[in-house]
Structures are given as structure tokens and as C-alpha cells.
Amino acid sequence: MLKPLGIAYIVALFVSLIVAMTITPLLCKLLLTDGKYLNRNRQDSWLTRKLNGIYEKSLEWVLRNKRKVFYPTAGIFLGAIALCFTMGQSFLPEFNEGALVITAVTKPGVSPEETDRLGLLMEQELLKIPEVTGTARRTGRGELDEHSQAGNSSEIDVRFSKLKRSNEEFLNEIRSVLSTVPGVAVTVGQPLGHRIDHMLSGTRANIAIKLFGPDLSELFMLGSQIGHSIEGVEGLVDVSVEQQTETPQLQLRPNRAMLARYGITVEQFNRFVELAFAGEKLGDIYEGERSFDLVLRLNDNYTGSLDAIRSALIDMGNGRKVPLEEVADIVSVGGPGSISRENVQRKIVVSANTAGRDLKSVVDDVRRTVDEKIRLPEGYRVEYGGQFETAAKASRTLLIASLLAIGLIFLLLYGEFKELTLSTIVLVNLPLALIGGVLALYLTSAVISIPSIIGFITLFGIATRNGILLISRYQHMQQEGESLHRRVLQGSVDRLNPILMTALTAALALIPLVFQGDKPGNEIQSPMAVVVLGGLLTSTLLNLFIVPIVYEYVETRRKNNIL
């Protein structure tokens, strides 16, 4: 989802590098070499002089009181790390698509007409909610459809206008209204989130508790127990157990002894049953532009009742016929309406959504509840699927990517400064940036998602720029023979404007994403922008004091042959 943003960012940086190395020097030569202009701008502006003066005095005090500044900053960093473990986790931020998709499933075997009537009743109830402007419904789908569903299932698309109340209150009312419709299991989602959940776990919900085992009746009983046990978990909504209902069946059990007596093979018996009841297509009949299948099967007189089936005639080996009840036991039994499998194993799914809490916290509570209250027989097991599972995998991948990014940054810094010590000093900006990113995320959503993790990776690259500006200036002044204290103090003041300008330009570009994060389409990018903006603020402010402290400390120890 963020790949286009990454490509645009890399291309923009590459082009800006070329411009900075070619067009910018040319424009400086053409526009900034006029004598009158240079005389007029010989002195810095009032604001620049004021900022430089304040910063110089502050830095002098900081350099005299290194411990009073460094240790509290280190404490804040450790606090930010601890804060990370208190925040929730999710795969993606909650979307704001301006529409809802409501999945309503009745009992298996309920006719499409009855499902349609219940769907119409739900639409009428939904339209009574002030914000709802319109609904559209699909009941059942064709068997060959890419998203095939049974005739007892409906999907209702709900369009709503701008909310005068919170999104959570609006969804709570929808769930409350739909709970009054009897015999329907309801799941409330959004169009894009709905499809993502379906792709990730096979269910149209954030959390899928998959129960595997050999016996369907036992599976349904255990699934119902799990559903009832987790209903009280805070933040869990739309708890639904996969519907399982026994459907009436007629079983034709061949009597092998009688089949052999009448000269009928098992293969012939199976072929007769297939042709007689399922039928077989023999060809097509055309009437104008329309075509119809020509199907061979028994007349309804022989399939309409149990007695009729018993009296159906099957060919014997000698060409005569015998009633079907003579060679088979015909019994009426109940059987499962549907059987779900995953990796060949039978399963039943308990699905649920989250509201008001982060996904990981809810899943942790669900796991704990199931482990405490449910005792699984031998041969049965539970698996948890959904967005949180994908989030864990993506987080591990991004952690590796973060370490690789930091490693590459360090190699680039070493290539520039040719010293491990100076390269490490520049990387001091990373924990400084982490402080602001964590605090900004905690104050906005307190949920770590994939976009926010990508924001931290981006932030690490941006934050090192300020350290490079300072260290390169210190090194240049060292070559000019300046004393250590002088180059730290004056070099830092000289780089105040470039540091503030680079930070401000990046921050100003992110502000619209931060304050428009609730708009449709911005939900993915907003957490990333929050992290980068917060990290830029702390890394810029602390970099102006912490890097000079560390640099002066290291150079002093090196001068005294301690390092």
C-alpha cells in the first residue's frame, strides 16, 4: 500500500540531489554574486541573530552542565522504550471509507425468499438511523461467482453522511438495531477492510478462531462454547459461530448380497443412482437464441417421495428389472448442510471484530479466555487467524528491514567520516528521534501499526542529516586549527539555520497528513506522518544540544589518550 509513496520519495530525493549539485550552484553564480546584493545581505536578519544569540547562551550552559542534560535525556529515551510496550498493536489503522458492508447470515437451509425478507427488514431498520442515506443488498450469489455464497447469506452496502457523533457511537447503534432481527448472525465492516479480512483469514472479520477436529457435531458444540465464553471480552463485537444445521437426507445403502444375487455390480448400482437422481446432461436444445440442457434422469413420479424411490426399478444382469428397495436400504437421516476444510482438515470458525481497543490486546484476552474456559478433547485444536497474524509477520519483516537500514546508514557515515567514533556520534540522533516518534504516536492513537513502523524507518534516515551537518562543520573547523570548545560552540551556532530549515521543510510537508488523518484515503499515511513529525521535533531540538555534548566528551577523552 505504501509502495507508491516510497517510489515517489526515492525519485524525488534523487532528482533533488541532481538539482542541488547542478542547477543550484548555477543559480547562485547568476543571482548571488552581485555586489549590491552581497552588501545588503552582509548581516544576518534580525530573527537569525536573535535565534543564534539564544542558542549560543543555551549551549554554553549545556556544555558546562553536561550531566544535567544528558542523563535526563537518556532517562526519557528509556521511558519511550518502555512506553512502546504499553501501546497496542494492529495491522492497519481503522479505515474511514464513508460506507459499510454488513454481512448477515441466517441458518443453513433457510430459503432465499425468507433470507430476502429478513434482509429487507434489516434495510428498513437501518434507514431509520439519521446518518444512513441509502442501502443496497445482495442475497446469495451464483455458484461460479468469484465470491460465491449460499442463499442464506446477504451483504448489505450502507452509505452514510457526515457523522454528527463519533464513529464508535454510530456503529454501536447499527449493531444494536440489527440485534433486534431474530435468527441472523451479523458482521459489520467496511468495503476495503472487509475484503482485506477475507483475504487474510478467509472470514469477513478481524479475528478468526479456527477450530479443527474430526467430528462436526463436536466441533459445533465446542465452537458454540468458545463463542459464548469470549462474548464478554472488552472490545470484542460481532461474535459469530459458523452456522451449522443438520439437513434431511436420503441415504441409499447398497446391499451387496442382494446385488450379487440379482447380478448387479456396485459400479452399475452407483451409475444408476447418479443417473436417476442427479441426472446427466446429454446435449443442448436450442429455441431461437436460447439454449436449454437436455438432462436424463428419473421422472418425478419415482423421486417425489420415499415410497416412490423404493419402487424405482433398476436393471438386473439378465435384462429384467427389480425395485430399488430389494437391493438397497433406503433410510431418511440428518447430515451436515456444509463442511468447511483447511489443509484437508475439517474446521469450524468463530469470527469477531474489534471496537474501541487495539487488535493485539483483544486477541491476547481472547486467547487467555479460551485457554482458561475451554478444554479440547484429543484430536481437536484451535488456531487464531486474521489481521493480527499478518501484523506479526509484517512486523518481523520490517524489524529486519530497520536493522538493515541502520546498518547501511552507518556504512555511509563511515564512508564520509572514515571514523567509527564520529559515525556512531551521528547515530545518536536515532534514539533522539525515537523519543518524539513514540510520544507522538502515544498521544494520537497509542497503537503501533505497520504504517507507523515504516514511519520509524523513514525517520531514522531523515534524523541523521542534522548530525551530519554538525559533525562535518566540527571537522572543517578542526582542520582550520580551532580549539575544541570553540569549534563545538561556534560550529553549532553556524549550523543552527540549516538544521532548523531542513527540519521545518520536512515537518511542514507532513502537517496536512497529520491533521487530515481521518479523511478517506489518509488513514494509511497519517500514522507514518505522525511518527516522522514527532521524531523530527525531538531529534532537531535535542540534536542541537546532545550531539555537541557527546562530541566534546569523546574528543576530550581522545585528546587525553583515554579513547
C-alpha positions as CSV (number, residue, x, y, z in Angstrom):
1,M,0.0,0.0,0.0
2,L,2.9,2.3,0.7
3,K,5.0,1.3,-2.2
4,P,3.9,4.2,-4.5
5,L,4.8,6.6,-1.7
6,G,8.2,5.0,-1.3
7,I,8.9,5.2,-5.0
8,A,7.8,8.8,-5.2
9,Y,10.0,9.7,-2.2
10,I,13.1,8.0,-3.6
11,V,12.7,9.5,-7.1
12,A,12.2,13.0,-5.5
13,L,15.3,12.6,-3.4
14,F,17.4,11.5,-6.4
15,V,16.2,14.4,-8.5
16,S,16.7,16.9,-5.7
17,L,20.3,15.6,-5.4
18,I,21.0,16.3,-9.0
19,V,19.4,19.7,-8.8
20,A,21.4,20.6,-5.7
21,M,24.7,19.6,-7.5
22,T,24.0,21.3,-10.8
23,I,21.2,23.9,-11.0
24,T,21.6,25.3,-7.5
25,P,25.3,26.3,-7.9
26,L,24.5,27.8,-11.3
27,L,21.7,29.9,-9.9
28,C,23.9,31.0,-7.0
29,K,26.5,32.2,-9.5
30,L,24.0,34.1,-11.6
31,L,21.9,35.6,-8.8
32,L,24.0,35.9,-5.6
33,T,27.3,37.4,-6.9
34,D,26.0,40.9,-7.4
35,G,27.9,43.4,-5.2
36,K,24.8,45.4,-4.1
37,Y,23.1,42.2,-3.1
38,L,26.1,41.0,-1.1
39,N,26.4,44.3,0.7
40,R,22.7,44.4,1.5
41,N,22.8,40.8,3.0
42,R,26.2,41.0,4.6
43,Q,24.5,40.9,8.0
44,D,22.0,38.2,9.1
45,S,18.4,39.0,9.6
46,W,17.1,40.1,13.0
47,L,15.4,36.7,13.6
48,T,18.5,34.8,12.7
49,R,20.7,36.9,15.0
50,K,18.2,36.5,17.9
51,L,18.0,32.7,17.5
52,N,21.8,32.4,17.3
53,G,22.2,34.5,20.4
54,I,19.7,32.5,22.4
55,Y,21.1,29.2,21.2
56,E,24.7,30.2,21.9
57,K,23.9,31.1,25.5
58,S,21.9,27.9,26.0
59,L,24.7,25.8,24.5
60,E,27.3,27.4,26.7
61,W,25.3,26.5,29.8
62,V,24.7,22.9,28.5
63,L,28.4,22.3,27.8
64,R,29.1,23.4,31.4
65,N,26.4,21.1,32.8
66,K,26.6,18.0,30.6
67,R,25.3,15.5,33.1
68,K,22.2,17.6,33.9
69,V,21.2,17.4,30.3
70,F,22.5,14.1,29.1
71,Y,21.2,11.8,31.9
72,P,17.6,13.2,31.8
73,T,17.6,12.7,28.1
74,A,18.8,9.2,28.5
75,G,16.0,8.6,31.0
76,I,13.4,10.0,28.6
77,F,14.7,7.6,25.9
78,L,14.4,4.6,28.2
79,G,10.9,5.8,29.2
80,A,9.9,6.0,25.5
81,I,11.2,2.4,25.0
82,A,9.1,1.3,28.0
83,L,6.1,3.2,26.6
84,C,6.3,1.1,23.4
85,F,5.4,-2.0,25.3
86,T,2.3,-0.4,26.8
87,M,0.8,0.6,23.4
88,G,-1.5,-1.6,21.4
89,Q,-0.7,-3.2,18.0
90,S,-2.7,-3.7,14.8
91,F,-2.1,-4.5,11.2
92,L,-3.6,-1.4,9.6
93,P,-5.3,1.7,11.1
94,E,-9.1,1.8,11.1
95,F,-10.4,2.9,7.8
96,N,-12.9,5.7,7.2
97,E,-14.4,4.7,3.8
98,G,-17.8,6.5,4.2
99,A,-19.6,3.2,3.7
100,L,-20.3,0.0,5.5
101,V,-20.6,-3.6,4.4
102,I,-22.9,-5.7,6.6
103,T,-22.8,-9.5,6.3
104,A,-26.0,-11.2,7.5
105,V,-26.1,-15.0,7.7
106,T,-29.2,-17.0,8.6
107,K,-29.4,-20.7,9.5
108,P,-28.3,-23.1,6.7
109,G,-31.3,-24.4,4.8
110,V,-33.3,-21.1,5.1
111,S,-34.9,-20.4,1.8
112,P,-33.7,-17.4,-0.3
113,E,-37.2,-16.0,-0.1
114,E,-37.0,-15.9,3.7
115,T,-33.4,-14.6,3.7
116,D,-34.6,-11.9,1.3
117,R,-37.5,-11.0,3.7
118,L,-35.1,-10.7,6.6
119,G,-32.7,-8.6,4.5
120,L,-35.5,-6.2,3.6
121,L,-36.4,-5.9,7.3
122,M,-32.7,-5.1,8.2
123,E,-32.6,-2.4,5.4
124,Q,-35.8,-0.8,6.8
125,E,-34.3,-0.7,10.3
126,L,-31.0,0.8,9.0
127,L,-32.7,3.5,7.1
128,K,-34.3,4.8,10.3
129,I,-30.8,5.8,11.5
130,P,-30.3,9.5,10.7
131,E,-26.9,9.3,9.2
132,V,-27.8,6.4,6.8
133,T,-28.6,7.8,3.3
134,G,-29.1,4.6,1.4
135,T,-28.6,0.8,1.2
136,A,-28.1,-1.9,-1.4
137,R,-28.3,-5.6,-0.8
138,R,-27.1,-8.8,-2.4
139,T,-28.7,-12.1,-1.2
140,G,-26.9,-15.2,-2.4
141,R,-24.5,-15.4,-5.4
142,G,-24.1,-17.6,-8.3
143,E,-22.1,-20.8,-7.7
144,L,-19.5,-19.9,-10.2
145,D,-19.0,-16.4,-8.8
146,E,-15.5,-15.5,-7.5
147,H,-17.1,-14.7,-4.1
148,S,-19.7,-17.4,-4.1
149,Q,-22.0,-17.5,-1.0
150,A,-25.1,-19.5,-0.1
151,G,-28.7,-18.4,-0.4
152,N,-28.9,-17.9,3.3
153,S,-26.3,-15.1,3.2
154,S,-26.8,-11.4,2.4
155,E,-24.4,-8.5,2.0
156,I,-25.8,-5.0,2.7
157,D,-23.9,-1.9,1.5
158,V,-24.7,1.1,3.7
159,R,-24.0,4.6,2.6
160,F,-24.0,7.3,5.3
161,S,-23.4,11.0,5.5
162,K,-21.0,13.0,7.7
163,L,-21.4,11.9,11.3
164,K,-22.5,14.3,14.0
165,R,-21.3,11.9,16.6
166,S,-18.3,9.6,16.9
167,N,-17.8,6.7,14.6
168,E,-17.9,4.3,17.5
169,E,-21.3,5.5,18.7
170,F,-22.7,5.2,15.1
171,L,-21.5,1.6,14.8
172,N,-22.9,0.7,18.2
173,E,-26.3,1.9,17.2
174,I,-26.1,-0.1,13.9
175,R,-25.2,-3.2,15.9
176,S,-28.0,-2.5,18.4
177,V,-30.6,-2.1,15.7
178,L,-29.6,-5.3,13.8
179,S,-29.6,-7.3,17.0
180,T,-33.4,-7.0,17.1
181,V,-33.7,-9.0,13.9
182,P,-34.1,-12.7,15.0
183,G,-32.1,-15.6,13.6
184,V,-29.4,-13.6,11.9
185,A,-25.7,-13.5,12.6
186,V,-24.4,-10.0,11.7
187,T,-20.8,-8.8,10.9
188,V,-20.2,-5.1,10.4
189,G,-17.3,-4.0,8.3
190,Q,-16.2,-1.6,5.6
191,P,-15.7,-2.4,1.9
192,L,-11.9,-2.4,1.7
193,G,-11.4,-3.7,5.3
194,H,-14.0,-6.3,4.6
195,R,-12.0,-7.6,1.6
196,I,-8.7,-7.5,3.4
197,D,-10.1,-9.5,6.3
198,H,-11.5,-12.1,3.8
199,M,-8.2,-12.4,2.0
200,L,-6.1,-12.8,5.2
201,S,-8.2,-15.3,7.2
202,G,-11.0,-16.5,4.9
203,T,-13.6,-14.7,7.0
204,R,-15.1,-11.3,6.8
205,A,-13.9,-10.3,10.3
206,N,-10.8,-9.0,12.1
207,I,-10.4,-12.2,14.1
208,A,-10.9,-15.8,13.0
209,I,-10.8,-18.6,15.7
210,K,-10.4,-21.8,13.7
211,L,-11.3,-25.0,15.5
212,F,-10.1,-28.2,13.8
213,G,-11.3,-31.8,14.6
214,P,-12.8,-34.9,13.1
215,D,-16.4,-34.8,14.3
216,L,-18.7,-32.0,13.0
217,S,-21.2,-32.2,15.9
218,E,-18.4,-31.9,18.5
219,L,-16.8,-29.1,16.5
220,F,-20.1,-27.1,16.5
221,M,-20.6,-27.7,20.3
222,L,-17.0,-26.6,21.0
223,G,-17.4,-23.6,18.7
224,S,-20.6,-22.5,20.5
225,Q,-18.8,-22.8,23.8
226,I,-15.9,-20.6,22.6
227,G,-18.4,-18.1,21.2
228,H,-20.2,-17.8,24.5
229,S,-17.0,-17.7,26.5
230,I,-15.4,-14.7,24.6
231,E,-18.5,-12.6,24.3
232,G,-17.6,-10.7,27.5
233,V,-14.1,-9.7,26.3
234,E,-13.8,-6.0,26.2
235,G,-13.6,-4.6,22.7
236,L,-14.9,-7.7,21.0
237,V,-18.0,-7.3,18.8
238,D,-19.9,-9.2,16.1
239,V,-19.1,-12.6,17.7
240,S,-20.4,-15.2,15.3
241,V,-20.1,-19.0,15.2
242,E,-20.2,-20.6,11.7
243,Q,-23.7,-21.7,11.2
244,Q,-24.2,-25.5,11.2
245,T,-27.6,-27.2,10.9
246,E,-28.4,-30.7,10.1
247,T,-30.3,-31.1,6.8
248,P,-32.6,-34.1,6.0
249,Q,-31.0,-36.6,3.6
250,L,-32.0,-39.9,2.0
251,Q,-29.2,-42.4,2.1
252,L,-29.2,-45.4,-0.4
253,R,-27.0,-48.1,1.2
254,P,-26.3,-50.9,-1.2
255,N,-27.0,-54.5,0.0
256,R,-24.0,-56.3,-1.6
257,A,-25.5,-59.8,-1.1
258,M,-28.7,-58.9,-2.9
259,L,-26.8,-57.0,-5.6
260,A,-24.8,-60.2,-6.3
261,R,-28.0,-62.3,-6.3
262,Y,-29.6,-60.2,-9.0
263,G,-26.4,-59.9,-11.0
264,I,-25.8,-56.2,-10.4
265,T,-22.3,-54.8,-9.8
266,V,-21.6,-52.0,-7.3
267,E,-20.4,-49.9,-10.3
268,Q,-23.8,-50.4,-12.1
269,F,-25.7,-49.6,-8.9
270,N,-23.7,-46.3,-8.4
271,R,-24.2,-45.4,-12.0
272,F,-28.0,-45.9,-11.7
273,V,-28.2,-43.8,-8.6
274,E,-26.2,-41.0,-10.3
275,L,-28.3,-41.0,-13.5
276,A,-31.7,-41.5,-11.7
277,F,-31.4,-38.7,-9.1
278,A,-28.6,-36.3,-10.1
279,G,-29.1,-36.7,-13.9
280,E,-26.7,-36.4,-16.7
281,K,-26.5,-33.8,-19.5
282,L,-26.9,-35.4,-22.9
283,G,-27.0,-32.3,-25.1
284,D,-28.4,-28.9,-25.8
285,I,-31.8,-27.8,-27.1
286,Y,-32.0,-24.5,-29.0
287,E,-35.0,-22.3,-29.3
288,G,-34.1,-19.2,-31.2
289,E,-31.2,-17.6,-29.3
290,R,-31.9,-19.5,-26.1
291,S,-30.4,-22.9,-25.2
292,F,-31.5,-25.5,-22.7
293,D,-29.8,-28.5,-21.3
294,L,-31.2,-31.9,-22.2
295,V,-30.9,-33.9,-19.0
296,L,-31.6,-37.6,-18.5
297,R,-33.0,-38.7,-15.0
298,L,-35.9,-40.5,-13.4
299,N,-39.4,-38.9,-13.7
300,D,-40.7,-37.1,-10.6
301,N,-43.1,-40.0,-10.0
302,Y,-40.1,-42.1,-8.9
303,T,-38.3,-39.3,-6.9
304,G,-41.0,-37.3,-5.2
305,S,-41.4,-39.4,-2.1
306,L,-39.7,-42.1,0.0
307,D,-42.1,-44.8,-1.2
308,A,-41.6,-43.7,-4.9
309,I,-37.9,-44.1,-4.5
310,R,-38.2,-47.5,-3.0
311,S,-40.3,-48.6,-6.0
312,A,-37.9,-47.2,-8.6
313,L,-36.8,-50.0,-11.0
314,I,-33.1,-50.9,-11.5
315,D,-31.9,-53.2,-14.3
316,M,-30.8,-56.7,-13.4
317,G,-27.9,-58.6,-15.0
318,N,-30.4,-60.6,-17.2
319,G,-32.2,-57.5,-18.5
320,R,-35.1,-57.7,-16.1
321,K,-35.9,-55.1,-13.5
322,V,-36.2,-55.1,-9.8
323,P,-37.4,-52.5,-7.3
324,L,-34.6,-50.5,-5.7
325,E,-35.7,-51.4,-2.2
326,E,-34.8,-55.1,-3.0
327,V,-31.1,-54.3,-3.4
328,A,-30.5,-51.3,-1.1
329,D,-31.6,-50.0,2.3
330,I,-33.2,-46.6,1.8
331,V,-33.3,-44.5,5.0
332,S,-34.0,-40.9,6.0
333,V,-31.3,-39.4,8.1
334,G,-29.9,-36.0,9.0
335,G,-26.5,-34.7,7.8
336,P,-24.4,-31.6,7.8
337,G,-25.5,-28.8,5.5
338,S,-21.9,-27.8,4.7
339,I,-18.4,-29.0,5.6
340,S,-15.5,-26.5,5.7
341,R,-11.9,-27.7,5.4
342,E,-8.5,-26.2,5.6
343,N,-5.4,-28.3,4.6
344,V,-7.8,-31.2,4.3
345,Q,-8.9,-31.0,7.9
346,R,-12.5,-30.3,9.0
347,K,-12.9,-26.9,10.7
348,I,-15.5,-24.5,12.1
349,V,-14.8,-20.8,12.5
350,V,-15.7,-18.4,15.3
351,S,-15.3,-14.9,13.9
352,A,-15.4,-11.5,15.6
353,N,-14.5,-7.8,15.1
354,T,-12.9,-5.3,17.4
355,A,-14.1,-1.9,18.5
356,G,-12.6,0.6,21.0
357,R,-9.4,-1.4,21.6
358,D,-6.4,-2.4,19.6
359,L,-6.4,-5.8,17.9
360,K,-3.5,-7.4,19.7
361,S,-4.8,-6.7,23.2
362,V,-8.2,-8.1,22.3
363,V,-6.6,-11.2,20.8
364,D,-4.5,-11.7,23.9
365,D,-7.6,-11.6,26.1
366,V,-9.4,-14.0,23.8
367,R,-6.5,-16.5,23.9
368,R,-6.4,-16.3,27.7
369,T,-10.2,-16.8,28.0
370,V,-10.2,-19.8,25.6
371,D,-7.3,-21.4,27.4
372,E,-8.9,-21.0,30.8
373,K,-12.5,-21.9,30.0
374,I,-12.3,-24.5,27.1
375,R,-11.0,-28.0,27.4
376,L,-10.4,-29.5,24.0
377,P,-10.7,-33.3,23.5
378,E,-7.9,-35.3,22.0
379,G,-7.6,-34.7,18.3
380,Y,-9.1,-31.1,18.4
381,R,-7.0,-27.9,18.2
382,V,-7.5,-24.1,17.9
383,E,-5.7,-21.7,15.6
384,Y,-6.0,-18.0,15.5
385,G,-6.0,-16.1,12.2
386,G,-6.8,-12.6,10.9
387,Q,-5.1,-9.3,10.7
388,F,-3.0,-9.7,13.9
389,E,-1.4,-12.8,12.4
390,T,-0.4,-10.8,9.3
391,A,0.7,-7.9,11.5
392,A,3.1,-10.2,13.4
393,K,4.7,-11.5,10.2
394,A,5.0,-8.0,8.7
395,S,6.5,-6.6,11.9
396,R,9.2,-9.2,11.9
397,T,10.0,-8.4,8.2
398,L,10.1,-4.6,9.0
399,L,12.3,-5.2,12.0
400,I,14.9,-6.9,9.8
401,A,14.5,-4.0,7.3
402,S,15.0,-1.5,10.1
403,L,18.3,-3.2,11.1
404,L,19.5,-3.3,7.5
405,A,18.6,0.4,7.0
406,I,20.5,1.4,10.2
407,G,23.5,-0.7,9.0
408,L,23.5,0.9,5.6
409,I,23.3,4.3,7.2
410,F,26.2,3.5,9.4
411,L,28.3,2.3,6.4
412,L,27.5,5.6,4.5
413,L,28.5,7.6,7.5
414,Y,31.8,5.7,7.9
415,G,32.5,6.3,4.2
416,E,32.1,10.0,4.8
417,F,34.0,10.5,8.1
418,K,36.4,7.5,8.0
419,E,36.0,7.0,11.7
420,L,33.8,4.7,13.7
421,T,33.6,7.1,16.6
422,L,32.2,10.0,14.5
423,S,29.8,7.7,12.6
424,T,28.5,6.5,16.0
425,I,28.0,10.0,17.3
426,V,25.8,10.8,14.2
427,L,23.7,7.8,15.1
428,V,22.9,9.4,18.4
429,N,20.1,11.1,16.5
430,L,18.3,7.8,16.2
431,P,17.3,7.4,19.8
432,L,16.6,11.2,20.0
433,A,14.2,10.8,17.0
434,L,12.6,7.6,18.6
435,I,11.6,9.7,21.6
436,G,9.4,12.0,19.6
437,G,8.0,9.3,17.3
438,V,6.9,7.2,20.3
439,L,5.4,10.2,22.2
440,A,3.5,11.5,19.1
441,L,2.1,8.0,18.4
442,Y,1.1,7.5,22.1
443,L,-0.7,10.9,22.2
444,T,-2.6,10.3,19.0
445,S,-3.7,6.7,18.7
446,A,-1.4,4.7,21.1
447,V,-1.5,1.9,18.6
448,I,1.6,0.6,16.7
449,S,0.6,-0.4,13.1
450,I,2.5,-1.2,10.0
451,P,2.5,2.4,8.6
452,S,3.8,3.7,11.9
453,I,6.7,1.2,11.8
454,I,7.5,2.3,8.3
455,G,7.4,5.8,9.7
456,F,10.2,5.0,12.1
457,I,12.3,3.5,9.3
458,T,11.9,6.7,7.3
459,L,12.6,8.8,10.4
460,F,15.9,7.1,11.0
461,G,17.1,8.2,7.6
462,I,15.9,11.8,8.0
463,A,17.2,12.3,11.5
464,T,20.8,11.6,10.6
465,R,21.0,14.6,8.4
466,N,21.3,17.1,11.3
467,G,24.1,15.1,12.9
468,I,26.0,15.1,9.6
469,L,25.7,18.9,9.4
470,L,27.1,19.4,12.8
471,I,30.0,16.8,12.7
472,S,31.1,17.9,9.2
473,R,31.3,21.5,10.4
474,Y,33.3,20.5,13.5
475,Q,35.7,18.6,11.3
476,H,36.1,21.5,9.0
477,M,36.9,23.9,11.8
478,Q,39.3,21.4,13.3
479,Q,41.3,21.5,10.0
480,E,41.4,25.3,10.4
481,G,43.1,24.8,13.8
482,E,40.2,25.9,16.1
483,S,40.1,24.8,19.7
484,L,37.7,22.1,20.7
485,H,35.4,24.3,22.7
486,R,35.4,27.0,20.0
487,R,34.6,24.6,17.2
488,V,31.8,22.9,19.2
489,L,30.2,26.2,20.2
490,Q,30.7,28.2,17.1
491,G,30.2,25.3,14.7
492,S,26.9,24.5,16.3
493,V,25.7,28.1,16.0
494,D,26.8,28.2,12.4
495,R,24.7,25.2,11.6
496,L,21.6,26.3,13.5
497,N,19.9,27.8,10.5
498,P,20.5,24.8,8.1
499,I,19.3,22.4,10.8
500,L,16.1,24.3,11.5
501,M,15.4,24.8,7.8
502,T,15.8,21.2,6.9
503,A,13.6,20.1,9.8
504,L,10.9,22.7,9.1
505,T,10.6,22.0,5.4
506,A,10.1,18.3,6.1
507,A,7.7,18.9,9.0
508,L,5.6,21.5,7.1
509,A,5.0,19.0,4.3
510,L,3.7,16.4,6.8
511,I,1.3,18.6,8.8
512,P,-1.6,18.2,6.3
513,L,-1.3,14.4,6.6
514,V,-1.4,14.6,10.4
515,F,-4.4,16.9,10.7
516,Q,-6.3,15.3,7.9
517,G,-5.7,11.7,9.0
518,D,-9.4,11.0,9.5
519,K,-10.2,11.7,5.8
520,P,-10.8,8.8,3.5
521,G,-7.5,7.7,1.9
522,N,-5.3,9.3,4.5
523,E,-5.7,6.6,7.2
524,I,-2.7,4.7,6.0
525,Q,-0.3,7.6,5.7
526,S,-1.3,9.5,8.8
527,P,0.4,7.2,11.4
528,M,3.6,7.4,9.4
529,A,3.4,11.2,9.2
530,V,2.7,11.4,13.0
531,V,5.8,9.4,13.8
532,V,8.1,11.3,11.4
533,L,6.8,14.7,12.6
534,G,7.1,13.9,16.3
535,G,10.6,12.4,15.7
536,L,11.8,15.4,13.7
537,L,10.7,17.7,16.6
538,T,12.7,15.9,19.3
539,S,15.6,15.0,17.2
540,T,16.1,18.6,16.0
541,L,15.8,20.1,19.4
542,L,17.9,17.5,21.3
543,N,20.4,17.2,18.4
544,L,21.4,20.8,18.9
545,F,22.5,20.0,22.5
546,I,23.2,16.3,22.8
547,V,25.5,15.9,19.8
548,P,27.7,18.8,20.9
549,I,27.9,17.2,24.4
550,V,28.8,13.8,23.1
551,Y,31.3,15.2,20.5
552,E,33.1,17.3,23.1
553,Y,33.2,14.4,25.6
554,V,34.6,12.0,23.1
555,E,37.2,14.4,21.7
556,T,38.3,15.4,25.2
557,R,38.9,11.7,26.2
558,R,40.6,11.1,22.9
559,K,42.9,14.1,23.5
560,N,43.8,12.7,26.9
561,N,44.5,9.3,25.2
562,I,41.7,7.6,27.1
563,L,39.9,6.6,23.9
